Amino acid sequence: MNKTIIIYATVDGQTQKISQAIAQTLKSERCIVDLVRIDQLQESQVAHYDKIIVASSIRYGKHNKQIIDFINRNTPLLNTKKTAFVSVNLVARKVEKSSATTNPYVVKFIRKIAWKPTVIQVFAGRIDYKLYSLGDRLIIKLIMFITKGPMRSKEPIEYTNWDEVRQFSRDFAQL
C-alpha cells in the first residue's frame, strides 16, 4: 500500500477544501494519506512517501511563495517520485483556460521550475467577496472586470468541479 502526502497552501480556504476532497477520495481508494499545510510541513519526512501532491492557490497572479520555495529545494526528490501539481485559480473557471496547457498561470509556472510533475491539474476556485479585505475585494473585482467575471455577489460563487476533483484523485491513486 502506498503512502501519499498532500502539501497545500491556501489563502481563503478553497485549496484546503480541494486538498481535503482529494485526500478523502484517495483514502476511499485504499491509499494511506497525510494532508499537511505548507507552513506545518516537516520537509525531512517527505522522502518517506511514495507519492506527493503539491497544491497551491493563485493570489495576484502567483502561486504561494512557500510552495515555490519547497519545490525549488526539493526538485531532485520530487523528480524521483510519482507527483502531481495542483493549481487552484479563478481563471480556470473558463473551460478554455482550465487545463495545464492552457492555463496561463500554470504554463508560466511550469516553465520556471525544474520539477517535472507526473500529473499537472488545474481546478477552478471560488469567489467570496465577503471574505476579502477592501483592498483585495477591489483588486479581485478589477480582475473580474478584465476577465468578464462576476463583480458582485452576496453569496460565494463556487467554480470548483467536484466531480473532476474526485476523478483526478482516483486517477492519481492508480499511478
C-alpha positions as CSV (number, residue, x, y, z in Angstrom):
1,M,0.0,0.0,0.0
2,N,1.5,3.3,-1.0
3,K,1.8,6.4,1.1
4,T,0.8,9.8,-0.3
5,I,1.4,13.2,1.2
6,I,-0.7,16.2,0.0
7,I,1.1,19.5,0.7
8,Y,-1.0,22.6,0.2
9,A,-1.1,26.3,0.6
10,T,-4.4,28.2,0.8
11,V,-5.4,31.8,1.2
12,D,-9.2,31.8,1.5
13,G,-9.7,28.0,2.2
14,Q,-10.7,26.7,-1.3
15,T,-7.4,24.9,-1.9
16,Q,-7.7,23.4,1.5
17,K,-11.2,22.1,0.7
18,I,-9.9,20.7,-2.6
19,S,-7.0,19.0,-0.9
20,Q,-9.3,17.5,1.7
21,A,-11.5,16.1,-1.0
22,I,-8.5,14.7,-2.8
23,A,-7.4,13.1,0.5
24,Q,-10.8,11.6,1.2
25,T,-11.1,10.1,-2.3
26,L,-7.6,8.7,-2.1
27,K,-8.5,7.1,1.2
28,S,-11.6,5.6,-0.4
29,E,-9.2,4.1,-3.0
30,R,-7.2,2.4,-0.1
31,C,-4.3,4.9,-0.1
32,I,-2.6,6.0,3.1
33,V,-2.8,9.8,3.0
34,D,-1.4,12.6,5.1
35,L,-2.6,16.2,4.4
36,V,-0.2,18.9,5.5
37,R,-0.4,22.7,5.2
38,I,2.9,24.0,3.8
39,D,3.6,26.1,6.9
40,Q,3.3,23.0,9.1
41,L,5.4,20.7,6.9
42,Q,8.5,18.9,8.2
43,E,10.4,18.6,5.0
44,S,12.7,15.8,6.2
45,Q,9.7,13.4,6.3
46,V,8.6,14.0,2.6
47,A,11.2,11.4,1.3
48,H,9.3,8.6,3.1
49,Y,6.3,9.0,0.9
50,D,5.7,7.1,-2.4
51,K,3.6,9.8,-3.9
52,I,3.5,13.6,-3.4
53,I,0.8,16.1,-4.4
54,V,1.6,19.8,-4.1
55,A,-1.4,22.1,-4.3
56,S,-1.4,25.9,-4.4
57,S,-3.8,28.7,-5.0
58,I,-3.1,31.8,-7.0
59,R,-3.1,35.2,-5.5
60,Y,-2.4,38.2,-7.6
61,G,-1.1,36.0,-10.4
62,K,1.4,34.0,-8.4
63,H,1.5,30.7,-6.7
64,N,2.3,30.6,-3.0
65,K,5.9,31.5,-2.2
66,Q,6.4,28.8,0.4
67,I,5.2,26.2,-2.2
68,I,7.6,27.6,-4.8
69,D,10.5,27.5,-2.3
70,F,9.6,24.0,-1.2
71,I,9.5,22.8,-4.9
72,N,12.9,24.5,-5.6
73,R,14.5,23.0,-2.5
74,N,13.1,19.5,-3.2
75,T,13.2,19.2,-7.0
76,P,15.6,16.3,-7.1
77,L,13.4,14.3,-4.7
78,L,10.2,15.3,-6.4
79,N,11.6,14.2,-9.8
80,T,12.1,10.6,-8.4
81,K,8.6,10.2,-7.1
82,K,5.1,10.0,-8.6
83,T,3.9,13.5,-8.1
84,A,1.1,16.0,-9.0
85,F,1.0,19.7,-9.1
86,V,-2.5,21.1,-8.5
87,S,-3.2,24.8,-9.2
88,V,-6.4,26.4,-8.0
89,N,-7.3,29.7,-9.7
90,L,-10.3,31.6,-10.9
91,V,-9.1,31.9,-14.5
92,A,-9.7,28.1,-14.7
93,R,-13.5,28.9,-14.4
94,K,-13.3,29.3,-18.2
95,V,-13.1,26.0,-20.0
96,E,-10.5,27.2,-22.5
97,K,-8.2,28.1,-19.6
98,S,-8.8,25.1,-17.4
99,S,-6.0,22.7,-18.4
100,A,-2.3,22.5,-17.7
101,T,-1.5,23.5,-21.3
102,T,-4.0,26.4,-21.5
103,N,-4.0,28.0,-18.0
104,P,-1.6,31.0,-18.2
105,Y,-0.6,30.8,-14.6
106,V,0.3,27.1,-14.8
107,V,2.1,27.4,-18.2
108,K,4.3,30.2,-16.8
109,F,4.9,28.4,-13.5
110,I,5.9,25.1,-15.1
111,R,8.4,26.9,-17.4
112,K,10.1,28.5,-14.4
113,I,10.7,25.3,-12.3
114,A,12.9,22.3,-12.8
115,W,10.4,19.9,-11.3
116,K,8.6,17.7,-13.8
117,P,5.3,16.6,-12.1
118,T,3.9,13.3,-13.2
119,V,0.5,15.0,-13.4
120,I,-0.5,18.7,-13.6
121,Q,-4.0,19.5,-12.7
122,V,-5.9,22.8,-12.7
123,F,-9.1,23.4,-10.7
124,A,-11.3,26.5,-10.7
125,G,-11.6,28.1,-7.3
126,R,-14.3,30.2,-5.7
127,I,-15.2,33.8,-5.1
128,D,-16.5,35.0,-1.8
129,Y,-16.3,38.8,-1.7
130,K,-17.4,38.8,1.9
131,L,-14.1,37.2,3.0
132,Y,-11.9,39.7,1.3
133,S,-10.4,42.9,2.7
134,L,-11.4,46.1,1.0
135,G,-8.1,46.2,-1.0
136,D,-8.4,42.5,-2.0
137,R,-12.0,43.0,-3.0
138,L,-11.2,45.9,-5.2
139,I,-8.3,44.1,-6.9
140,I,-10.3,40.9,-7.4
141,K,-13.2,42.9,-8.8
142,L,-10.8,44.6,-11.2
143,I,-9.5,41.2,-12.3
144,M,-13.1,40.0,-12.7
145,F,-14.0,43.1,-14.8
146,I,-11.0,42.5,-17.1
147,T,-11.8,38.8,-17.5
148,K,-15.6,39.4,-17.7
149,G,-16.3,37.6,-14.4
150,P,-18.9,38.4,-11.7
151,M,-18.1,41.6,-9.9
152,R,-20.9,41.5,-7.4
153,S,-22.4,38.6,-5.4
154,K,-23.8,38.4,-1.9
155,E,-23.2,34.7,-1.9
156,P,-20.0,32.8,-2.6
157,I,-19.7,31.6,-6.2
158,E,-18.3,28.0,-6.4
159,Y,-16.5,27.2,-9.6
160,T,-14.8,24.1,-8.5
161,N,-16.0,21.0,-10.3
162,W,-16.0,18.4,-7.5
163,D,-16.5,15.5,-9.9
164,E,-13.3,16.5,-11.6
165,V,-11.5,16.6,-8.2
166,R,-12.7,13.1,-7.4
167,Q,-11.7,11.8,-10.9
168,F,-8.3,13.3,-10.6
169,S,-7.9,11.7,-7.2
170,R,-9.0,8.2,-8.5
171,D,-6.6,8.5,-11.4
172,F,-3.7,9.6,-9.2
173,A,-4.4,6.6,-6.9
174,Q,-3.8,4.3,-9.9
175,L,-0.3,5.7,-10.6
